[in-house]
């Protein structure tokens, strides 16, 4: 009887459609998850940058403190990337360029971090930066 197929082993005629519909939902959920993680990471980076700006202004934090912060964050979060001295300086520049959290959440948080860094490097005018960020939203 091992060679005979049981009626229950046969796939329904619409199985392929059901599989594709489920796979489509999985892909959609994956994309939404990536977008949500990106937004949260950018908001985190903005908050770190804002804290660095505040400490530099109030306590005179300099390059050595930023370097130490980078090292300590890497030790605290060994599986996480993004805490290099250079990236911390980008976080600071990002918070300085977008002092309004609303703009970060609505616009700058919608594009990848690397794109925000490129915009910061290449465009010094704040109105022009916003122009480049807005079409991506």
TAQUI-V912368 format. One record per backbone hydrogen bond with DSSP energy under -1.0 kcal/mol. NH is the residue of the N-H (numbers start at 1). CO is the residue of the C=O. E is the energy in kcal/mol with one decimal. If there is no record, write none. Layout:
BEGIN
NH:CO:E / NH:CO:E
END
This chain:
BEGIN
9:6:-1.5 / 10:7:-1.0 / 15:12:-1.7 / 18:14:-2.2 / 19:15:-2.9 / 20:16:-2.4 / 21:17:-2.3 / 22:18:-2.4 / 23:19:-2.8 / 24:20:-2.3 / 25:21:-1.8 / 26:22:-2.3 / 27:23:-2.6 / 28:24:-2.4 / 29:25:-2.5 / 30:26:-2.4 / 31:27:-2.3 / 32:28:-2.4 / 33:29:-2.3 / 34:30:-2.2 / 35:31:-2.4 / 36:32:-2.4 / 37:33:-2.6 / 38:34:-2.6 / 39:35:-2.4 / 40:36:-2.4 / 41:37:-2.7 / 42:38:-2.5 / 43:39:-2.2 / 44:40:-2.4 / 45:41:-2.9 / 46:42:-2.4 / 47:43:-2.4 / 48:44:-2.6 / 49:45:-2.6 / 50:46:-2.6 / 51:47:-2.2 / 52:48:-2.4 / 53:49:-2.6 / 54:50:-2.4 / 55:51:-2.6 / 56:52:-2.6 / 57:53:-2.3 / 58:54:-3.0 / 59:55:-2.5 / 61:55:-1.1 / 66:62:-1.8 / 67:63:-2.4 / 68:64:-2.2 / 69:65:-2.7 / 70:66:-2.4 / 71:67:-2.2 / 72:68:-2.8 / 73:69:-2.5 / 74:70:-2.1 / 75:71:-1.9 / 76:72:-2.6 / 77:73:-2.2 / 80:77:-1.7 / 88:84:-2.4 / 89:85:-2.0 / 90:86:-1.9 / 91:87:-2.4 / 92:88:-2.1 / 93:89:-2.5 / 94:90:-2.8 / 95:91:-2.4 / 96:92:-2.1 / 97:93:-2.6 / 98:94:-2.1 / 104:100:-1.5 / 105:101:-2.6 / 106:102:-2.6 / 107:103:-2.9 / 108:103:-1.3 / 109:104:-2.5 / 110:107:-2.2 / 111:108:-1.1 / 116:112:-1.8 / 117:113:-2.3 / 118:114:-2.3 / 119:115:-2.4 / 120:116:-2.4 / 121:117:-2.3 / 122:118:-2.4 / 123:119:-2.4 / 129:125:-2.2 / 130:126:-2.2 / 131:127:-1.8 / 132:128:-1.9 / 133:129:-1.9 / 134:130:-2.9 / 135:131:-1.1 / 136:133:-1.0 / 137:134:-2.0
END
